[in-house]
Amino acid sequence: MAVRAVVFDVGETLIDETRIWSRWADRLGVPRFTLLGVLGGMAALDRSHREAFQVVRPGLDVAAEIEAWRRDDPAGLRENFDAADLYPDVRDGLAALRAAGYQIVVAGNQPPQAYDALVAMDLPVDAVHTSAGWGVSKPRAEFFAKVAAVTGRPPGEILYVGDRLDNDVLPARAAGMRTALIRRGPWGHLHAGRPEAALADMVVNDLPELAALLSR
């Protein structure tokens, strides 16, 4: 069955999260390299990125810190992203895939405010969806059922692209979709080197490589 729809994760697939985590390090008063290194450790240990907060600031109430940050810097990006955080190949890569006739959808684990940020970028996509909007997150099967529903296609015609085996490739594959693992960010680089990466239909470095493989 041929791929007709390509669905993209957000963080470290389309969005480079370096600036976000650097701002977090500044907020928490730790060197940027320290926080980024701890995040890499979480990826290597298959632990949540949120556990990195507890390593550098034990006992931190993340929700309370975000609220305090919002009060302190209401006009700043804080823990959010904007178009400046897109990986350089994203806009042209999405446009090329769309021009080739693929239905392009963005659907990832993101908080409520991410939807407006993504829509404001005016990306060449057919739809944008977030876990917050759906009320269900990856890797739950219900998330991927939503992906199939919004594309209106059988799972076998959908290629899900993400940077993680656990959240993206393996659950999307279990849902009957084709999968691509993108080698970006700490999880992407580490997961691409694992034996389970062979379960992905393709492992790519960027969107141009993805488009080239699909064209074959």
N, C-alpha and C positions, 0 to 999 in steps of 0.2 A: 504494500500500500504506500503510495507516494506521500511525502510531506506536503501539506497544503497550508499549515499554520505554524508559525514560529513564535513561541511564547518565552519571554525573558524575565528572569529574576531581576532584582534591582541592585542591592548592595554588592559591590565588587563584581558585578556583571556589567551593569551600565554605569553605576556611580562609583567613583573612586572615593573611598571613605577616609583618606589620609587627613584631610582638613578637619573632618568631624572629630576624629580621635585626637588630633593635635590640640583642638580647642578643649576637649575633655581633659587632657593632660594639664593644660594651662589652668583650667578651672580648679582642678584638684591639687594643684601645686606640686606636681611630679614632673621630672624630665620627660619630654615627648618620647625619647628613645626607650625609656623605661616602660611606659604604658604600651607602646607598640610592641616591645619585646614580650611583655606579659601576654598580650593578645595572641602573639604567635605561639606562646606556650599553651594557651587554652586550645588553640587549633590543633596542636600536636597531640594534646591529651584528650581530644574529643569532648571538651567541656565548653559550656556556653560562654560567649563573649562577655556576658554580664558578670561572670565570676571574676573577670579581670579587675572590676571595681573593688571587690572584696580583698583582692591581693594587695592592691596599692593603698586602699583606704578601708581597713577592716571595719565592719559595722555600718558602712555607708548606706543610707536610705536613698536609693537612686531616684525614686519618684519625688521625694521631698527636695533633693538637690536640683532636679530639673525645674521644679516650681520656683525655688529660690533663684535659680539662674535666670528664669524668665522675668522675675521681678527686677533683678539687678541689671539685665540687659535686654529690655523688651524689644528693641529694634534689631538685635543681632541674630545671626543664624543659630547660635548655640549648638544644640545637638542635631540640627537639621542640615539639609543640603539645598543647593540651587544649581542652575545650569552650568556654573563654573566647575562643578564637581563631576560632570560627565567625562568619561574616558574619551580621549581625542578622536577615536575611530567610531564612536557610537552614532552620531547623527548621520554621517555619510553611510555607515554600514547598514543602519536601519532603512535608509532611503533606498539603498541598492537592493536590499531584500524585498522591499515593497514593490519596487519597480519590476522585479523579476516575477511578480505575481503572487507572492506569499502574503497571507493574512498575518499581520504583526500585532501582537498583544504584549503588554507589560503586566505582569502579575507576580507580586512577591510579598514577603513578610515585611510589612511597613506600618508605622503608626498612622493615626488619622491625618495628620498634617502633610504627610508625604504625597497624598493624592493630589492636593492642590499644587504642590511644588512640581510634581511631574507634569501635570496638565499645563502649567504655566510655561514649561519648556517648549511646548508646541512641537513635540517630536513627531516624526513621520510614522505614526503608528495608528492602528485602527481602534484601539481601546486601551485604557489604563485601569487596573484594578489593584486593590491592596487587601491584605489579610484583615486589617481593621474594618474595611468596608464590608467584607464578607462575613466577619465574625468567626473566622476559622483560619488557622495558620498551618504552614508546612511544618512537619512532614505528613500531617494527617491526610488520609485518603479523601476526606471531604473537600479539602482544598483543591485537589487535582480533579475531582468531579466538577467543581465550579469552573475550573479552567476549560474542561471539555464543553461545559454548558455554554459558556460565553462565546466560545469559538463556533459553536453549533456544528462541530465536526466529531467524527469518531476518534477515539484516542490514538489509533494507529496513524492518523493523518497529522498528528500534532508533534512537533519537536519542542521539548522543554529545555531551555538553556540556563545553566546556573553554575555557581562556583563551588558547590559542595556535593559530595556523594550522599551524605545522610539526609540533607534537606531537599535536595533537588533530583539528582540522578536516580537514586534507588527508589524513592517513592513514586516518581513520575514513571519509571520503568514498570513498577508494580501495578500502576494504573493503566498500563498498556500503551504508554506513549513512547516515542523515540526520544533520545536524550543526547545532550551535548554538555560536556564538562569544560568550562572555560578556565584556563590557567591564569587566574588573577587573584590578588589578595593572598593572605596567609593560608586560608582554607583551600583555595584553588590550587596553589602550588603544591601544598602538602598532599592533598587528595589525588592530584594527578599522578603522584608517584606510588600510589597504593595499588595492590593487585586488583581491587574492586573497580578501578578506573576502566578496566577492560570491559566492564559491563555497559559502559556508555557507548552509544553508537559512534561518537566521535569525541576526541579531546582536542581543543583548539586554543590558540593563544589570543585570538582577537576576532572581531566581526568579519573583517575581510577574508580571513582563513575559513570561517564558517560559511560565508557566502560562496567561496570557491568550492568547498566540499559539496555543498548542496547542489551546485550547478552541474556536478558530475552525475 
